[in-house]
């Protein structure tokens, strides 16, 4: 069911302040920056070999990422698992008694279809199911 870890999401207060660590210290290529208005975040994707790092910067204090940073500080926010047929995977998770934050896929960064599982039914980790429909990789 899981093809690979598509990316790891990292909550940051400021992309400008944190990007130099990733691009200059770690020398990871910056794939792009985009705003996801529905989540009130600005997102930077960095290529880390076969997977990616997704830096998430809140664009308002009402953003879920702003609330996360307020509570737990900056750091790892979620792990995204690359899947196919995301609607079927969501149904499968629900059949297995897993609570989904998103019962239907929604649009994430890069046009991916995404759905978050509830950490309470996923060993304390916020997992994102992620499908790149009709996109390269
Ligand atoms: Zn993500």
Boltz pocket constraint, residues with backbone or C-beta under 6 A from the ligand:
constraints:
  - pocket:
      binder: B
      contacts: [[A, 7], [A, 8], [A, 9], [A, 54], [A, 78], [A, 80], [A, 128]]
      max_distance: 6.0
